[in-house]
């Protein structure tokens, strides 16, 4: 009986801890419509956080390219593109990297913070975080 209880507690704790991570798939909503327009996967590589577009909801936009991007991302398909680059963990937030808005090619400094197990706050800004925009992504199922 003790083994079953211990196993149950271990599994429950493991699931709870994994749900409290920024890593995984997140739904991104269109600001104008409020509808989910893409799924973004946040992943870790060598201690830094990155994110890429893994699903575009609109079937007509599967092959859309980043017309306004600069450098190596110009003309790349948005599906599969990294949009979040090089964030480092600092306390409860991840910061020090950039986020790309593929709709207009703009790149912003950013930080992300897990506000709830299934709610991720993304703040993109120019200069200081006072001058920027906040978005919230909900964990994809």
MOSUL-V12340 format. One record per residue. N is the residue number from 0. RES is the residue in one small letter. OMEGA is omega in degrees with one decimal (999 if undefined). Layout:
N & RES & OMEGA
N & RES & OMEGA
This chain:
0 & x & 179.4
1 & x & 179.0
2 & x & -179.9
3 & x & 179.4
4 & x & 178.8
5 & x & 179.3
6 & x & 179.0
7 & x & 179.6
8 & x & 179.4
9 & x & 180.0
10 & x & 179.1
11 & x & 178.9
12 & x & 179.1
13 & x & 179.4
14 & x & -179.9
15 & x & 179.9
16 & x & -179.5
17 & x & 178.5
18 & x & -178.3
19 & x & -179.6
20 & x & 175.5
21 & x & -173.7
22 & x & -179.1
23 & x & -177.3
24 & x & -175.6
25 & x & 176.2
26 & x & 176.0
27 & x & -177.5
28 & x & 173.6
29 & x & -178.2
30 & x & -175.5
31 & x & -174.1
32 & x & -175.5
33 & x & -179.6
34 & x & 174.9
35 & x & 179.9
36 & x & 177.8
37 & x & 173.7
38 & x & -177.2
39 & x & 176.4
40 & x & 175.7
41 & x & -178.0
42 & x & -178.7
43 & x & 175.5
44 & x & 179.5
45 & x & 174.6
46 & x & 178.8
47 & x & -179.9
48 & x & 177.7
49 & x & 175.8
50 & x & 178.0
51 & x & 177.7
52 & x & -178.4
53 & x & 178.0
54 & x & 173.3
55 & x & -172.4
56 & x & -177.8
57 & x & -178.8
58 & x & -178.9
59 & x & -175.5
60 & x & -177.6
61 & x & -176.0
62 & x & -179.3
63 & x & 178.9
64 & x & 178.5
65 & x & -177.7
66 & x & -172.9
67 & x & 178.6
68 & x & 177.1
69 & x & 176.5
70 & x & -174.2
71 & x & -178.8
72 & x & 179.6
73 & x & 178.6
74 & x & 177.8
75 & x & 172.8
76 & x & 177.9
77 & x & 176.3
78 & x & -177.9
79 & x & -177.1
80 & x & 170.8
81 & x & 178.6
82 & x & 179.9
83 & x & -173.1
84 & x & 163.9
85 & x & 177.5
86 & x & 179.1
87 & x & -179.4
88 & x & 177.0
89 & x & -175.1
90 & x & -179.3
91 & x & -176.6
92 & x & 174.7
93 & x & -176.3
94 & x & 177.5
95 & x & 179.5
96 & x & -177.9
97 & x & 173.1
98 & x & -179.9
99 & x & 170.3
100 & x & -175.4
101 & x & 178.2
102 & x & -177.6
103 & x & 177.5
104 & x & -178.8
105 & x & 177.6
106 & x & -177.1
107 & x & 166.3
108 & x & 179.4
109 & x & 166.7
110 & x & 177.0
111 & x & -175.7
112 & x & 176.1
113 & x & -178.2
114 & x & 176.5
115 & x & -178.7
116 & x & -177.4
117 & x & -178.9
118 & x & -178.0
119 & x & 177.7
120 & x & 177.8
121 & x & 179.5
122 & x & 175.9
123 & x & -175.5
124 & x & 175.1
125 & x & 179.7
126 & x & 178.6
127 & x & -172.9
128 & x & 176.0
129 & x & -178.5
130 & x & -178.0
131 & x & -176.2
132 & x & 178.7
133 & x & 173.8
134 & x & 177.1
135 & x & 175.7
136 & x & 176.1
137 & x & -177.8
138 & x & 177.5
139 & x & -178.9
140 & x & 999
